[in-house]
Amino acid sequence: MSRIDELIQQLCPDGVEYKPLGEIGTFVRGNGLQKKDFVDHGVGCIHYGQIYTYYKTFATETKSFVSEEKALKLKKAHPGDLIIATTSENTEDVCKAVAWLGKEDICISGDAYVYHHSQNPKYLAYIFQTQSFYDHKKKFATGTKVIRLSDSAMGKFQCPVPPLPVQEEIVRILDKFTALEAELEAELEARRKQYEFYRDQLLTFGDEVEWKPLGGEQGIAELGTGSHNTIDAIENGNYRFYVRSDNILHMNTYDYDEEAIITSGDGVGVGKIIHYVNGKYALHQRAYRIRLKNSDSLSTKFIFYYMKVHFQKYILGSAVNSSVTSIRRHMLERFQIPIPPLPEQERIVAILDKFDALVNDISSGLPAELEMRRKQYEYYRDRLLTFKPLAKEA
């Protein structure tokens, strides 16, 4: 029998009581904190956006600070409280919770709630990651472009409340899983930095090679755009539909059957979103397709890797800024491409393909191991945080 089984048998043999979060704690909405209020030193603070981009399950130090004068006007989280982001672009992320384990009170922003309670804070933060809480969010989340969950909606969630020793043992086990995952993430990040350094070295050229524009009469490629909008996408379509973001959608019809490079023509993905495609695909009306005129002396994959490294910097100096950032066809055509001998292009592609698989391929190497660990963690987390309910008295 495991330690957790022993504790449950000893402390709650008849089951665990489930209570609404609103009954075992209190939600307090943040106020007034904006990124422009940050200072180098002062009172610690957490902006709701940082919960998604910087913090994990718990924190003992803050990334940002506000002045003592500003802090007097802001709502505070006390040591042991949860800080919950209550707006997001999707249901999966909304209500991500961070347990504040620092020694001092800290300030929080609007679009975040502080949850005051008397439970183990990390236990509750793990509860907010479970499938059961996700199912609850789906029922009560509101909005389309911006997803929100109110304090009253969060407060309705039926939370298992085992005795504190049981909560502490669960936290101890889940902390081990998250530590292992963090080690793999750190190793993968180090490999990615190595890859990026080596890739940039391989794809840096000077006057030793010929240079040609990407498009135009003297250029190496033909440029074009698609004819579809995102509304044309369908779930489980047979062909990939490339749009203006990293997300690849699907359709049941295709526009092209070729080897090409796809890049966004406007929006936040300009210069960053670059796909390599070889086969049948459909294309968004504001995404560019780049197809080589002569594949006998040029490698499409080589051009793809070169653009991944150098294209965004070029775009930042050439883009037109209006309501969105965009690039016109003639700007794209002028982008200069180095032309080393084809055997050298193929050698570089072979090296970078291996590196890319090592750090990005979900089916092999470190990414595969990390994905396996995450699934293992999610399985045991949901299992550990599911209890036999205590029977209610008649």
C-alpha positions as CSV (number, residue, x, y, z in Angstrom):
1,M,0.0,0.0,0.0
2,S,1.3,3.4,-1.0
3,R,1.7,6.3,1.5
4,I,-1.2,8.1,-0.1
5,D,-3.4,5.0,0.3
6,E,-2.4,4.7,3.9
7,L,-3.3,8.4,4.6
8,I,-6.7,8.0,2.8
9,Q,-7.4,4.8,4.7
10,Q,-6.5,6.5,8.0
11,L,-8.0,10.0,7.6
12,C,-10.9,9.7,5.1
13,P,-11.8,6.0,4.7
14,D,-15.4,6.7,3.8
15,G,-14.6,9.2,1.0
16,V,-13.7,12.8,0.5
17,E,-16.1,15.7,0.8
18,Y,-16.5,17.8,-2.4
19,K,-17.3,21.5,-1.8
20,P,-17.7,24.5,-4.1
21,L,-14.6,26.7,-4.4
22,G,-16.8,29.6,-3.4
23,E,-17.6,27.9,-0.1
24,I,-14.0,27.1,0.9
25,G,-12.4,30.4,-0.2
26,T,-13.0,33.9,-1.4
27,F,-12.3,35.5,-4.8
28,V,-11.0,39.1,-5.0
29,R,-10.6,40.8,-8.4
30,G,-7.4,42.7,-9.1
31,N,-7.3,46.3,-10.2
32,G,-5.4,49.0,-11.9
33,L,-2.0,47.4,-12.6
34,Q,-0.6,48.0,-16.1
35,K,2.7,47.1,-17.6
36,K,3.6,50.8,-17.8
37,D,3.5,50.8,-14.0
38,F,6.5,48.4,-13.7
39,V,9.7,49.7,-12.0
40,D,13.1,48.1,-11.4
41,H,12.6,47.7,-7.7
42,G,9.8,48.0,-5.3
43,V,6.7,45.9,-4.3
44,G,6.4,42.6,-6.1
45,C,3.5,42.3,-8.6
46,I,2.1,39.9,-11.1
47,H,0.3,41.0,-14.3
48,Y,-2.3,38.5,-15.5
49,G,-0.5,38.1,-18.9
50,Q,2.7,36.9,-17.1
51,I,0.7,34.0,-15.6
52,Y,0.6,32.6,-19.2
53,T,4.1,33.6,-20.4
54,Y,6.3,33.4,-17.3
55,Y,4.9,31.6,-14.3
56,K,4.3,27.9,-13.8
57,T,2.3,26.1,-10.9
58,F,3.9,28.2,-8.1
59,A,6.2,31.1,-7.5
60,T,8.3,32.5,-4.6
61,E,9.5,35.6,-6.4
62,T,8.0,38.0,-8.9
63,K,9.4,39.0,-12.2
64,S,8.1,42.6,-11.9
65,F,7.6,45.4,-9.4
66,V,5.6,48.6,-8.8
67,S,6.4,51.6,-6.6
68,E,5.3,51.6,-3.0
69,E,3.0,54.6,-3.9
70,K,1.3,52.6,-6.7
71,A,1.1,49.5,-4.5
72,L,-1.1,51.3,-2.0
73,K,-3.9,51.5,-4.6
74,L,-3.7,47.9,-5.7
75,K,-5.3,44.7,-4.5
76,K,-2.9,42.2,-2.9
77,A,-2.2,38.5,-2.8
78,H,-1.0,37.1,0.5
79,P,1.4,34.2,0.9
80,G,-0.5,31.0,0.2
81,D,-3.1,32.6,-2.1
82,L,-3.8,31.6,-5.7
83,I,-3.5,34.2,-8.5
84,I,-5.8,33.3,-11.4
85,A,-5.8,34.7,-14.9
86,T,-9.5,35.0,-15.9
87,T,-9.2,36.1,-19.5
88,S,-7.5,34.3,-22.4
89,E,-7.8,33.7,-26.1
90,N,-8.9,30.1,-25.5
91,T,-10.7,27.9,-23.0
92,E,-7.7,25.7,-22.5
93,D,-5.6,28.5,-20.9
94,V,-8.2,30.6,-19.2
95,C,-8.1,30.4,-15.3
96,K,-4.5,29.3,-15.2
97,A,-3.6,29.5,-11.5
98,V,-0.3,30.3,-9.7
99,A,0.2,29.5,-6.0
100,W,2.0,32.5,-4.4
101,L,4.5,31.1,-2.0
102,G,6.7,34.2,-1.4
103,K,7.1,35.8,2.0
104,E,5.5,39.2,1.3
105,D,2.2,40.4,-0.1
106,I,2.2,41.2,-3.8
107,C,0.0,43.3,-6.1
108,I,-2.1,41.8,-8.9
109,S,-3.7,43.3,-12.1
110,G,-7.2,43.4,-13.4
111,D,-8.3,40.3,-15.4
112,A,-6.8,38.3,-12.5
113,Y,-8.4,37.1,-9.2
114,V,-6.8,36.4,-5.9
115,Y,-8.2,33.3,-4.2
116,H,-7.9,33.4,-0.4
117,H,-8.3,30.0,1.2
118,S,-7.1,27.6,4.0
119,Q,-6.1,24.7,1.9
120,N,-2.6,23.6,0.6
121,P,-2.0,26.3,-2.1
122,K,-0.1,24.0,-4.5
123,Y,-2.8,21.3,-4.1
124,L,-5.4,23.9,-5.3
125,A,-3.1,25.0,-8.2
126,Y,-2.9,21.4,-9.4
127,I,-6.7,21.1,-9.1
128,F,-7.0,24.0,-11.6
129,Q,-5.0,21.9,-14.1
130,T,-7.2,18.9,-14.0
131,Q,-9.6,17.6,-16.7
132,S,-12.5,18.0,-14.3
133,F,-11.8,21.7,-14.0
134,Y,-11.4,22.1,-17.7
135,D,-14.8,20.4,-18.2
136,H,-16.2,23.0,-15.8
137,K,-14.6,25.9,-17.7
138,K,-16.2,24.7,-20.9
139,K,-19.6,25.0,-19.3
140,F,-19.3,28.5,-17.9
141,A,-16.7,30.3,-20.1
142,T,-18.1,33.3,-22.1
143,G,-16.9,35.3,-25.0
144,T,-15.6,34.5,-28.5
145,K,-12.4,36.4,-29.2
146,V,-11.7,36.9,-25.5
147,I,-12.7,34.0,-23.2
148,R,-13.6,34.9,-19.6
149,L,-14.7,33.1,-16.5
150,S,-16.3,35.0,-13.6
151,D,-15.6,34.5,-9.9
152,S,-19.2,33.2,-9.5
153,A,-18.6,30.6,-12.3
154,M,-15.3,29.5,-10.7
155,G,-16.9,29.4,-7.3
156,K,-19.4,26.7,-8.5
157,F,-16.6,24.2,-9.2
158,Q,-17.0,21.1,-6.9
159,C,-13.5,20.7,-5.4
160,P,-12.4,17.6,-3.5
161,V,-11.2,18.7,0.0
162,P,-9.3,15.8,1.6
163,P,-7.4,16.4,4.9
164,L,-4.3,18.5,4.6
165,P,-1.9,15.6,5.1
166,V,-3.4,13.9,2.0
167,Q,-3.1,17.2,0.1
168,E,0.5,17.5,1.1
169,E,1.4,14.0,0.0
170,I,-0.3,14.5,-3.4
171,V,1.7,17.8,-3.8
172,R,4.9,15.9,-3.0
173,I,4.3,13.3,-5.7
174,L,3.2,15.8,-8.4
175,D,6.1,18.1,-7.6
176,K,8.4,15.2,-8.5
177,F,6.7,14.8,-11.9
178,T,6.9,18.5,-12.6
179,A,10.6,18.6,-11.6
180,L,11.4,15.8,-14.1
181,E,9.5,17.6,-16.8
182,A,11.4,20.9,-16.0
183,E,14.7,19.1,-16.4
184,L,13.7,17.8,-19.8
185,E,12.5,21.2,-20.8
186,A,15.7,22.8,-19.8
187,E,17.8,20.3,-21.7
188,L,15.6,20.7,-24.8
189,E,15.9,24.5,-24.6
190,A,19.7,24.1,-24.4
191,R,19.7,21.9,-27.5
192,R,17.6,24.4,-29.3
193,K,20.0,27.2,-28.6
194,Q,22.9,25.0,-29.8
195,Y,20.9,24.2,-33.0
196,E,20.0,27.8,-33.6
197,F,23.7,28.9,-33.2
198,Y,25.0,26.2,-35.6
199,R,22.1,26.9,-38.0
200,D,22.9,30.6,-38.1
201,Q,26.6,29.8,-38.7
202,L,25.8,27.5,-41.6
203,L,23.4,30.0,-43.2
204,T,25.7,33.1,-43.1
205,F,27.3,34.0,-46.4
206,G,29.2,36.8,-47.9
207,D,30.7,37.7,-51.3
208,E,32.0,34.2,-51.8
209,V,28.6,33.2,-53.2
210,E,26.3,34.7,-55.9
211,W,23.2,36.5,-54.6
212,K,19.9,36.8,-56.4
213,P,16.5,38.4,-55.6
214,L,13.8,36.1,-54.5
215,G,11.3,37.2,-57.1
216,G,10.9,39.4,-60.3
217,E,12.4,38.8,-63.7
218,Q,15.9,38.2,-62.3
219,G,14.6,36.3,-59.3
220,I,14.8,32.6,-58.4
221,A,11.2,32.0,-57.6
222,E,7.6,32.7,-58.7
223,L,5.4,34.3,-56.1
224,G,1.7,34.1,-55.7
225,T,-1.2,34.2,-53.1
226,G,-4.1,31.9,-52.4
227,S,-7.8,32.4,-52.8
228,H,-9.4,31.2,-49.6
229,N,-10.3,32.7,-46.2
230,T,-10.3,30.9,-42.8
231,I,-14.0,30.4,-43.1
232,D,-13.4,27.8,-45.8
233,A,-11.6,25.5,-43.4
234,I,-13.3,22.3,-42.2
235,E,-12.3,19.8,-39.5
236,N,-10.6,16.6,-40.6
237,G,-10.2,17.8,-44.2
238,N,-8.0,15.8,-46.5
239,Y,-5.6,18.6,-47.4
240,R,-3.6,21.1,-45.5
241,F,-4.8,24.7,-45.6
242,Y,-2.0,27.2,-44.9
243,V,-3.2,30.5,-43.4
244,R,-1.4,33.4,-41.7
245,S,-0.5,31.8,-38.4
246,D,1.4,28.7,-37.1
247,N,-1.9,26.8,-37.1
248,I,-2.4,24.6,-40.1
249,L,-6.1,24.2,-41.0
250,H,-7.6,21.7,-43.4
251,M,-9.9,21.6,-46.5
252,N,-11.3,18.9,-48.7
253,T,-10.0,20.6,-51.9
254,Y,-6.5,21.7,-52.8
255,D,-5.1,24.5,-54.9
256,Y,-1.5,23.3,-55.6
257,D,0.5,20.2,-55.8
258,E,4.1,21.2,-55.5
259,E,7.2,21.9,-53.5
260,A,7.0,25.4,-52.1
261,I,7.6,27.8,-49.2
262,I,4.6,29.5,-47.6
263,T,4.8,32.8,-45.6
264,S,2.3,35.2,-44.2
265,G,1.5,38.4,-46.1
266,D,0.2,40.4,-43.1
267,G,-0.8,40.2,-39.5
268,V,1.3,39.2,-36.5
269,G,2.9,36.3,-38.4
270,V,4.7,38.5,-41.0
271,G,8.3,37.4,-41.3
272,K,7.9,34.7,-38.6
273,I,5.4,32.2,-40.1
274,I,7.3,30.2,-42.7
275,H,6.2,26.7,-43.8
276,Y,7.9,24.2,-46.1
277,V,5.4,22.1,-48.2
278,N,5.8,19.3,-50.6
279,G,2.5,18.0,-51.9
280,K,-1.1,19.0,-52.2
281,Y,-2.3,22.0,-50.2
282,A,-4.7,25.0,-50.1
283,L,-3.7,28.6,-49.4
284,H,-5.1,31.7,-47.6
285,Q,-5.7,34.7,-49.8
286,R,-3.2,36.8,-47.8
287,A,-0.5,34.2,-47.6
288,Y,2.3,33.9,-50.2
289,R,3.5,30.8,-52.0
290,I,7.1,30.8,-53.2
291,R,8.0,28.2,-55.9
292,L,11.5,27.9,-57.4
293,K,11.8,28.5,-61.1
294,N,14.7,26.0,-61.5
295,S,14.9,23.2,-59.0
296,D,17.9,21.7,-60.8
297,S,20.3,24.2,-59.3
298,L,18.5,25.2,-56.2
299,S,17.1,23.4,-53.1
300,T,13.7,24.7,-51.9
301,K,14.5,23.3,-48.4
302,F,17.7,25.3,-48.4
303,I,15.8,28.5,-49.2
304,F,13.3,27.6,-46.5
305,Y,15.9,27.3,-43.9
306,Y,17.6,30.5,-45.0
307,M,14.4,32.4,-44.8
308,K,13.7,31.0,-41.3
309,V,16.9,32.7,-40.1
310,H,17.0,36.0,-42.1
311,F,13.6,36.9,-43.4
312,Q,12.0,38.4,-40.3
313,K,14.9,40.9,-39.9
314,Y,14.4,41.9,-43.5
315,I,10.6,42.3,-43.0
316,L,11.1,44.5,-39.9
317,G,12.9,47.0,-42.1
318,S,10.6,46.7,-45.1
319,A,7.0,46.2,-43.7
320,V,4.2,48.7,-44.1
321,N,2.6,49.6,-40.8
322,S,-1.1,50.5,-40.7
323,S,-3.7,48.7,-38.7
324,V,-1.7,45.5,-39.3
325,T,1.9,44.9,-40.3
326,S,2.1,43.8,-43.9
327,I,4.5,43.2,-46.8
328,R,3.8,44.0,-50.4
329,R,4.8,41.7,-53.3
330,H,7.6,43.9,-54.6
331,M,9.2,44.0,-51.1
332,L,9.1,40.2,-51.0
333,E,10.6,40.0,-54.5
334,R,13.6,42.1,-53.4
335,F,14.7,39.8,-50.6
336,Q,18.2,38.6,-51.5
337,I,19.1,34.9,-51.5
338,P,22.6,33.4,-51.4
339,I,23.3,30.7,-54.1
340,P,26.1,28.4,-53.0
341,P,26.7,25.3,-55.2
342,L,23.8,22.8,-55.0
343,P,25.9,20.1,-53.3
344,E,26.7,22.6,-50.5
345,Q,23.0,23.5,-50.2
346,E,22.1,19.8,-49.9
347,R,24.8,19.3,-47.3
348,I,23.5,22.1,-45.2
349,V,19.9,20.8,-45.5
350,A,20.9,17.3,-44.4
351,I,22.6,18.7,-41.3
352,L,19.7,21.0,-40.4
353,D,17.1,18.3,-41.0
354,K,18.8,16.1,-38.4
355,F,19.1,19.0,-35.9
356,D,15.5,20.0,-36.5
357,A,14.2,16.5,-35.9
358,L,16.3,16.3,-32.7
359,V,14.8,19.4,-31.1
360,N,11.3,19.6,-32.8
361,D,10.1,16.2,-33.9
362,I,7.4,15.0,-31.5
363,S,7.9,11.4,-32.6
364,S,11.6,11.1,-31.6
365,G,14.4,12.4,-29.4
366,L,13.9,14.8,-26.5
367,P,10.5,16.2,-27.7
368,A,9.1,12.6,-27.8
369,E,10.4,11.9,-24.3
370,L,9.0,15.2,-23.0
371,E,5.6,14.5,-24.5
372,M,5.6,11.1,-22.9
373,R,6.4,12.6,-19.5
374,R,3.6,15.2,-19.9
375,K,1.0,12.6,-20.7
376,Q,2.2,10.5,-17.8
377,Y,2.0,13.5,-15.5
378,E,-1.5,14.4,-16.7
379,Y,-2.7,10.8,-16.1
380,Y,-1.3,10.6,-12.6
381,R,-2.4,14.1,-11.7
382,D,-6.0,13.5,-12.6
383,R,-5.9,10.1,-10.9
384,L,-4.5,11.5,-7.7
385,L,-6.9,14.3,-7.6
386,T,-10.0,12.2,-8.1
387,F,-11.5,10.7,-4.9
388,K,-14.4,8.6,-3.8
389,P,-17.1,11.2,-2.7
390,L,-18.2,11.1,0.8
391,A,-21.7,9.9,1.0
392,K,-24.1,12.6,2.1
393,E,-26.2,12.0,5.1
394,A,-29.9,11.4,4.4
